[in-house]
Amino acid sequence: MQTGGGKPRLWCDGFIAESYFLKEHPARITGTAWIGSAPDAERWRFTLFLITPARHPGDIPWHALVPALETRGWLSVFPERKEVKIRLNRIAPGR
């Protein structure tokens, strides 16, 4: 694994949503993320915490979920557990 500044350099090759907990608090989606360091990727678990609940996956405005470039504190990576947490619910409205 490459390092830069003492932290591992990882890349993500995609997310596969498997379970939707849209009516729970906090609303979230869990599944598999393909995370790796060149040249390999491994299966990791991810949890995506939504800003607001949705009734159905089709009601989620996917295009609006990407935080602004300068936004910090919404992504947590745990290499030792092979887990990623995406906490969109911690981003203030209007980003």
Secondary structure, 3 states (H helix, E strand, C coil): CCEECCEECCEEEEEEEEEEECCCCCCEEEEEEEEEECCEEEEEEEEEECCCCCCCHHHCCHHHCCCCCCCCCCEEEECCCCEEEEEHHHCCCCC
